[in-house]
């Protein structure tokens, strides 16, 4: 299994996303640390996890899917909101 140490994950998030709230950092660290990231860099793992978590928890993505919107269309509709949240954390 290819995993990342929790300390390295936290350091990366706090360096690249200094505006990320502490509770979110802790959540992302736990999510990233428990998965097998074979072939992925730490930055890629952080990016994928942030995208997925924000898409499902901070947008109406799941509701769009339940309403019958195509997955790619639903992702496209919410992507600007996800991007804005991640961008705000970089400051």
N, C-alpha and C positions, 0 to 999 in steps of 0.2 A: 504494500500500500504506500502510495506517495502522498504524504500529508505534510502540513506545515505546522511548526511549533506555534503555540498560542502567542508567545511573546513576540515572535517575528511578525505575526499577522497584526497584532495590535500596534506595533511600531510602524508598520507600513501604512495602516489606516490613519493613524494620528499624523504621520508625515504628509501623506498625500491628500488627506481630507480632514484638516485640523478643525473644521467647523462641525464635524459629525458629533452628535450628542453622545455622551458617555454610555447611556443605555443602549444606543444603537451599535456603538463600537463593541460592547460586550456581546450583544446578540450576534453580530457578524462574525466575531472571533469564534464563538461557539459553533456556528453553522459551518464556517470554513474548516475548522479544525477536525470536524467529525467526518469529512468526506475524503474520498480518494481523488486526488487531482493529478493523476498520471498524465504527463505531457503538458501540463499547464504551469505557467509561471505564477508566482504569488500575486502579482498585479492582475493577472487574468482571473484568478480565483476570486479576488476581491471584487473586481468589476462585474463578473457574472453574478455573484451572490447579491451585491447591492441592486443590480438591475432586477433580478428575480424577486427579491423581497419587496422592494418598493413597488414593482408592478402589481404584485398580488395584494399588498396591504395598504397602499396609499393612493390607489387609483380605482376606477370602476371597471378595471380589466375583467375580473371574474364575472361581474354582472353583464358585461357585454357578451361574454362567452355564453352565459346562461340565456341571453336573449337571442342567441343564434348567430351572432356576428362571427365571421371567420376569424380564426386565431391570428393570422397575419394582419388582418384589418384591425382587430382589437389592439394588437401590439402597436401598430402604427398610430392609432388614435391616442394612446396614453404615453407614447414615448417622449413627447415634449415635456410632460409633467415630470417624468422620471429623470430626464436630463437636467431639468431645472433644479430638482432637489439635490442631485449629485453635484451639480455645479456650485450650488450654494455652500456645500460642505467643503469645497476646495478653498474657500476664502477664510 
